[in-house]
Amino acid sequence: MLNLRAATLEDREALRVLIDASARELSKGDYRAEQVEGALQGAFGVDSQLIQDGTYFVVEAGGAIVGCGGWSYRRTLFGGDQRAERDAGVLDPRTEPAKIRAFFVDPAHARKGIGTLLLQKCESDARLRGFSRVELMSTLPGVRLYSARGYSGVEQVQYEVAPGVAIEFVPMSKSI
Ligand SMILES: CC(C)(COP(=O)(O)OP(=O)(O)OC[C@H]1O[C@@H](n2cnc3c(N)ncnc32)[C@H](O)[C@@H]1OP(=O)(O)O)[C@@H](O)C(=O)NCCC(=O)NCCS
């Protein structure tokens, strides 16, 4: 049985292990290893601000964390604690989209609806806070989930994750 709960700061080490495994395994067909390793230095990772805000969630199965994901009413679009470019400024729900942030599922539990469960929770909480749109910077594996759940966006952007190593992301958004 799946259990969704808010993440706590004590989950951070388990989340780091999960995010590393998820990114390495589930983006094999989309990215080269050096792109993933570069992204794990900052673009992918836990953002403690979201945990403190109560907007980051984990899904547990049999007592273990098998998925994580969140949303934010702050400006930072993506990236973990190690990423330097951040903006904790608060968005205006009347005119700006909330952000969908850092979704990662355990490879052994992929395609069981965990990503969808987390997304529904995030969209519903963002709506409760007054937002009518959400946006995100998707990975290529993420595009398959978000497209299936009503998000639009196809144009790839390049983001440098290490000197001379860029990764392809896709900005996506949805009305909620
Ligand atoms: C993207 C990710 C979070 C999806 O999680 P998930 O729990 O497997 O997604 P779901 O089971 O809810 O999938 C929902 C739908 O998305 C689509 N989808 C998801 N993964 C897919 C895949 N690998 N291939 C094709 N369609 C896929 C399908 O339509 C699926 O519905 P279906 O299984 O009934 O066909 C997961 O693949 C992951 O962690 N990837 C690596 C990390 C990453 O890139 N995260 C995104 C950050 S923006």
Ligand as a Chemical Component Dictionary entry (heavy atoms), coordinates in Angstrom:
data_LIG
# 
_chem_comp.id                   LIG 
_chem_comp.type                 NON-POLYMER 
_chem_comp.pdbx_formal_charge   0 
_chem_comp.three_letter_code    LIG 
# 
loop_
_chem_comp_atom.comp_id 
_chem_comp_atom.atom_id 
_chem_comp_atom.alt_atom_id 
_chem_comp_atom.type_symbol 
_chem_comp_atom.charge 
_chem_comp_atom.model_Cartn_x 
_chem_comp_atom.model_Cartn_y 
_chem_comp_atom.model_Cartn_z 
_chem_comp_atom.pdbx_ordinal 
LIG C1  C1  C 0 9.269  10.848 -14.505 1  
LIG C2  C2  C 0 8.958  9.889  -13.348 2  
LIG C3  C3  C 0 8.889  10.713 -12.062 3  
LIG C4  C4  C 0 7.595  9.219  -13.612 4  
LIG O1  O1  O 0 7.173  8.529  -12.456 5  
LIG P1  P1  P 0 6.201  7.241  -12.480 6  
LIG O2  O2  O 0 5.754  7.006  -11.089 7  
LIG O3  O3  O 0 6.865  6.140  -13.186 8  
LIG O4  O4  O 0 4.977  7.791  -13.362 9  
LIG P2  P2  P 0 3.468  7.176  -13.426 10 
LIG O5  O5  O 0 3.524  5.724  -13.117 11 
LIG O6  O6  O 0 2.575  8.033  -12.615 12 
LIG O7  O7  O 0 3.161  7.382  -14.983 13 
LIG C5  C5  C 0 2.015  8.062  -15.440 14 
LIG C6  C6  C 0 1.963  8.058  -16.947 15 
LIG O8  O8  O 0 3.082  8.777  -17.488 16 
LIG C7  C7  C 0 3.515  8.147  -18.703 17 
LIG N1  N1  N 0 4.867  7.587  -18.468 18 
LIG C8  C8  C 0 5.593  7.621  -17.320 19 
LIG N2  N2  N 0 6.791  7.024  -17.493 20 
LIG C9  C9  C 0 6.835  6.614  -18.780 21 
LIG C10 C10 C 0 7.807  5.943  -19.574 22 
LIG N3  N3  N 0 8.995  5.579  -19.054 23 
LIG N4  N4  N 0 7.504  5.682  -20.858 24 
LIG C11 C11 C 0 6.317  6.033  -21.404 25 
LIG N5  N5  N 0 5.353  6.671  -20.676 26 
LIG C12 C12 C 0 5.611  6.968  -19.403 27 
LIG C13 C13 C 0 2.535  7.020  -18.970 28 
LIG O9  O9  O 0 1.467  7.563  -19.726 29 
LIG C14 C14 C 0 2.073  6.681  -17.568 30 
LIG O10 O10 O 0 0.814  6.051  -17.528 31 
LIG P3  P3  P 0 0.716  4.447  -17.755 32 
LIG O11 O11 O 0 1.798  3.813  -16.913 33 
LIG O12 O12 O 0 -0.674 4.135  -17.289 34 
LIG O13 O13 O 0 0.949  4.249  -19.218 35 
LIG C15 C15 C 0 10.044 8.778  -13.247 36 
LIG O14 O14 O 0 10.227 8.191  -14.520 37 
LIG C16 C16 C 0 11.397 9.269  -12.771 38 
LIG O15 O15 O 0 11.650 9.355  -11.573 39 
LIG N6  N6  N 0 12.333 9.579  -13.721 40 
LIG C17 C17 C 0 13.701 9.935  -13.407 41 
LIG C18 C18 C 0 13.803 11.277 -12.716 42 
LIG C19 C19 C 0 13.202 12.390 -13.526 43 
LIG O16 O16 O 0 13.629 12.653 -14.646 44 
LIG N7  N7  N 0 12.216 13.072 -12.943 45 
LIG C20 C20 C 0 11.499 14.163 -13.560 46 
LIG C21 C21 C 0 12.031 15.451 -13.043 47 
LIG S1  S1  S 0 11.272 16.858 -13.891 48 
# 
loop_
_chem_comp_bond.comp_id 
_chem_comp_bond.atom_id_1 
_chem_comp_bond.atom_id_2 
_chem_comp_bond.value_order 
_chem_comp_bond.pdbx_ordinal 
LIG C1  C2  SING 1  
LIG C2  C3  SING 2  
LIG C2  C4  SING 3  
LIG C2  C15 SING 4  
LIG C4  O1  SING 5  
LIG O1  P1  SING 6  
LIG P1  O2  DOUB 7  
LIG P1  O3  SING 8  
LIG P1  O4  SING 9  
LIG O4  P2  SING 10 
LIG P2  O5  DOUB 11 
LIG P2  O6  SING 12 
LIG P2  O7  SING 13 
LIG O7  C5  SING 14 
LIG C5  C6  SING 15 
LIG C6  O8  SING 16 
LIG C6  C14 SING 17 
LIG O8  C7  SING 18 
LIG C7  N1  SING 19 
LIG C7  C13 SING 20 
LIG N1  C8  SING 21 
LIG N1  C12 SING 22 
LIG C8  N2  DOUB 23 
LIG N2  C9  SING 24 
LIG C9  C10 SING 25 
LIG C9  C12 DOUB 26 
LIG C10 N3  SING 27 
LIG C10 N4  DOUB 28 
LIG N4  C11 SING 29 
LIG C11 N5  DOUB 30 
LIG N5  C12 SING 31 
LIG C13 O9  SING 32 
LIG C13 C14 SING 33 
LIG C14 O10 SING 34 
LIG O10 P3  SING 35 
LIG P3  O11 DOUB 36 
LIG P3  O12 SING 37 
LIG P3  O13 SING 38 
LIG C15 O14 SING 39 
LIG C15 C16 SING 40 
LIG C16 O15 DOUB 41 
LIG C16 N6  SING 42 
LIG N6  C17 SING 43 
LIG C17 C18 SING 44 
LIG C18 C19 SING 45 
LIG C19 O16 DOUB 46 
LIG C19 N7  SING 47 
LIG N7  C20 SING 48 
LIG C20 C21 SING 49 
LIG C21 S1  SING 50 
# 
